[in-house]
Amino acid sequence: MTADLYIENHGSIFLLYPVSEAGTEWIEEHIPDDAMIWGDAVVVEHRYIADIAEGVMDDGLEVS
């Protein structure tokens, strides 16, 4: 199975990339509209990334 979302670690921030239609839809449904965007990715503070990844997997999507 291929990933729906890709998480890239940059130390104090993480970048959350949608890599499938399901990943894009998950971001649209769960990430606030005022979230910071960097290119195609959502910028996430390190303190939130574990909960986001857990939520993605709880919804049946794959994270890489």
C-alpha positions in Angstrom: 0.0 0.0 0.0 1.3 3.5 -0.8 1.2 6.4 1.6 -1.6 8.9 1.5 0.3 11.5 3.5 4.1 12.0 3.7 5.6 13.6 6.8 9.0 15.3 6.5 10.9 16.3 9.7 12.7 19.6 9.8 13.4 19.8 13.5 11.1 22.3 15.1 8.5 21.9 12.3 7.2 19.1 10.2 5.8 19.3 6.6 2.7 17.3 5.9 2.4 16.5 2.2 -0.7 14.9 0.7 0.3 12.3 -1.9 -3.1 10.8 -2.7 -6.6 12.0 -3.3 -7.6 10.6 0.1 -4.7 12.4 1.7 -5.8 15.7 0.2 -9.3 15.2 1.3 -8.1 14.3 4.9 -6.2 17.6 5.1 -9.2 19.6 3.8 -11.4 18.0 6.4 -9.1 18.0 9.4 -6.6 20.9 9.1 -7.8 24.4 9.8 -8.2 26.8 6.8 -5.7 29.2 8.3 -2.9 26.7 8.6 0.5 27.7 7.2 1.2 26.2 3.8 4.7 25.8 2.4 4.6 24.8 -1.3 2.3 21.7 -1.4 2.7 21.0 2.3 1.0 22.0 5.6 3.5 23.3 8.2 3.0 21.6 11.5 4.6 22.3 14.9 6.5 19.4 16.4 4.1 19.2 19.4 1.1 18.4 17.1 2.5 16.0 14.5 2.1 12.8 16.6 -1.6 13.5 17.2 -2.1 14.3 13.5 -0.3 11.2 12.3 -2.4 9.1 14.8 -5.6 10.7 13.5 -4.6 9.9 9.9 -4.0 6.3 10.7 -7.1 6.0 12.9 -9.0 7.1 9.8 -7.5 4.2 7.8 -5.0 6.2 5.8 -1.3 5.4 5.4 1.5 7.7 6.5 5.1 7.7 5.4 
